[in-house]
Amino acid sequence: MVKFLSVSLVKISYSLPKYLTFGVILFTIAFTVSFAHEEPSVTFLIIWPTARSAALGGAMTGLADDADAAFWNPGGLGFQKGWNFTGTFNKYLPGLAPEWVNWYYLYGSVGYSFPKLLRNKMILNIGINNTYLSTNKIEIINERGDYIGEYTEYADAFGIHSGIQLSDKIGLGLGVKHIDSHLVPDGYWLFEYDIPGIDYSGTGSSFAVDIGVLYKPFHSFSAGLALANMGPNIAFSSPWHGFSAPLPRILRIGLCFTPVNNKYIKLRILPEINKMLVGMFYDPKDTLSFGQELSYEWKEAWKSFGFEATIIKILSLRLGYFEALMDTIGGVRVIKDDHKEYLSLFEYIFSRDRGHFDKIGLTFGIGLNFKDYLRFDLSSDHPIWNFPTSNLKFSLTSHDPIGLARKIYQIF
């Protein structure tokens, strides 16, 4: 598989002119957009994987300078040097399900860049990543109060990724992953409680491809474009309720501006937009004009703004804004005529009749850096959710884990 990824990227880099890279990705979209009224499954694949990305409101595609570039934009892997690692654990969205159901989220990614391995001294990065979401053990009690059994629902995606630095300005990346989802075991669903996200029984599997490009024309600016979860529908096998659903295929476009960069402070500004490609332009009654459909799709898109200030390369302060208005996540929530409405930040600023401000979809976090050896990140995105939660996320990231091991060895 690793050989397949590296050889594929090399062939792409030599057979296509660089200016066609973005065109190839956009052309791919035409074959992945779902125009039917469908809802994506295995949505654990779009959970923000690290504390840093969560603190920035999910705006990382235009930066992609950590090992989680395998998730956001594999094109960023081509610019990374040596060993890179990141790992995350958190109790996911407390309050989403009944108090006796807990979700646990884990993400890990590790890669190594081989310098001057290919022709024209291009850097080749190869690595693996894994995403895992699981519940605790849940007891099943029937309507008579009899104990039926217990189960653990979980989903897992194991991937292999690779990135190439085509030039000083362009990185191209590709990832392939295998997806497994284990829902309620067969027969248990009849006695199931109302738990969000658990509607069927059985197991399913699929595979997906991620592809991305990172473009760095200047030291103070970069732009990223990525397609994630491009693969066939996942089919769940069960004698009770078998079904098939599309993967959460998504397009990401992000920018990164660095207006200040000196030995005291580095300031980054990161705008981003993510667009789910499942169910786009669905109009069963054919009553909307093309302009109205575009307006709806724009409103439905996820929009993020991230701000990161790193002080003397030790402390990073992060703030983000996020809105997914059609999902009532983030944005500006107002109270109008005794009911809640969700507005975009633009609508709230310029609307005259906007109602009473309730809350805004902010994310925030900090990072503590020990050179390139180790970085500890902490974040929370609880203000974006429409129910009470904490959703603290912890991550460890290293751009030189071998150097860290040597440092620890010298100390002891």
Disulfide bonds with the S-S distance in Angstrom:
none
